């Protein structure tokens, strides 16, 4: 899905550049792989046609992207609360999407 690529792509490029510039280039492969996996999860959630799954998948990507950004690009004062809120809303959306 193009939407996922348009959102995840620029974030991935910036994170991978920050890893390289910060002396953590050994993490580039695992981080790129993980980003590919969560992007694929979001694509699958959107493809399900269930709006709660799509939103939950997007919030999960946002939560994990914020963790990486806060650790490798630059610390964000508001990251802790935002990460927890997006993570829990993502889990709620994904779980509720399973209800009939």
C-alpha positions as CSV (number, residue, x, y, z in Angstrom):
1,X,0.0,0.0,0.0
2,X,1.3,3.4,-1.1
3,X,0.1,5.1,2.1
4,X,2.3,2.9,4.3
5,X,5.4,3.5,2.0
6,X,4.8,7.2,2.0
7,X,4.6,7.3,5.8
8,X,7.2,4.6,6.8
9,X,9.8,5.4,4.0
10,X,10.9,8.8,5.1
11,X,10.9,7.9,8.8
12,X,13.1,4.8,7.9
13,X,15.5,6.9,5.9
14,X,15.9,9.4,8.7
15,X,16.3,6.7,11.4
16,X,18.9,4.8,9.4
17,X,20.9,7.9,8.8
18,X,20.8,8.8,12.5
19,X,22.0,5.2,13.3
20,X,24.9,5.6,10.9
21,X,25.8,9.1,12.1
22,X,25.5,8.2,15.7
23,X,27.9,5.3,15.5
24,X,25.2,2.6,15.7
25,X,25.5,1.4,12.1
26,X,25.5,-2.2,13.3
27,X,21.9,-1.7,14.2
28,X,20.9,-0.6,10.7
29,X,20.1,-4.1,9.5
30,X,17.9,-5.2,12.5
31,X,16.1,-1.8,12.6
32,X,15.4,-1.8,8.8
33,X,14.2,-5.4,9.1
34,X,11.9,-4.5,12.0
35,X,10.5,-1.5,10.2
36,X,9.8,-3.7,7.2
37,X,7.9,-6.2,9.5
38,X,5.8,-3.5,11.2
39,X,5.1,-1.9,7.8
40,X,3.9,-5.3,6.5
41,X,1.7,-5.7,9.6
42,X,0.1,-2.3,8.9
43,X,-0.5,-3.2,5.3
44,X,-2.1,-6.5,6.4
45,X,-4.3,-4.6,8.9
46,X,-5.4,-2.1,6.2
47,X,-6.0,-4.9,3.7
48,X,-8.4,-6.6,6.2
49,X,-10.9,-3.8,5.5
50,X,-11.5,-3.4,9.2
51,X,-11.1,0.3,10.2
52,X,-10.1,-0.6,13.7
53,X,-7.4,-2.9,12.5
54,X,-6.1,-0.2,10.1
55,X,-6.0,2.5,12.8
56,X,-4.5,0.1,15.3
57,X,-1.8,-0.9,12.9
58,X,-1.0,2.7,12.1
59,X,-0.8,3.7,15.8
60,X,1.5,0.7,16.4
61,X,3.8,1.9,13.7
62,X,3.7,5.4,15.2
63,X,4.4,4.2,18.7
64,X,7.4,2.1,17.6
65,X,8.7,4.9,15.3
66,X,8.6,7.3,18.2
67,X,10.6,5.0,20.3
68,X,13.3,4.8,17.7
69,X,13.2,8.5,16.9
70,X,13.5,9.4,20.6
71,X,16.5,7.1,21.1
72,X,18.4,7.5,17.8
73,X,17.4,10.8,16.2
74,X,16.9,13.2,19.1
75,X,15.2,13.0,22.5
76,X,11.6,14.3,22.6
77,X,10.4,15.6,25.9
78,X,6.8,14.4,25.2
79,X,7.8,11.0,23.8
80,X,7.2,8.9,26.9
81,X,3.5,9.7,27.3
82,X,2.8,9.8,23.5
83,X,4.5,6.4,23.1
84,X,2.4,4.8,25.8
85,X,-0.9,6.4,24.6
86,X,-0.3,5.4,20.9
87,X,0.7,1.9,22.0
88,X,-2.3,1.3,24.1
89,X,-4.7,2.7,21.6
90,X,-3.1,0.5,18.9
91,X,-3.5,-2.6,21.0
92,X,-7.1,-1.7,21.7
93,X,-7.8,-1.1,18.1
94,X,-6.2,-4.3,17.0
95,X,-8.0,-6.3,19.7
96,X,-11.4,-4.8,19.1
97,X,-11.0,-5.4,15.4
98,X,-11.3,-9.1,16.2
99,X,-14.8,-8.8,17.6
100,X,-17.6,-9.9,15.4
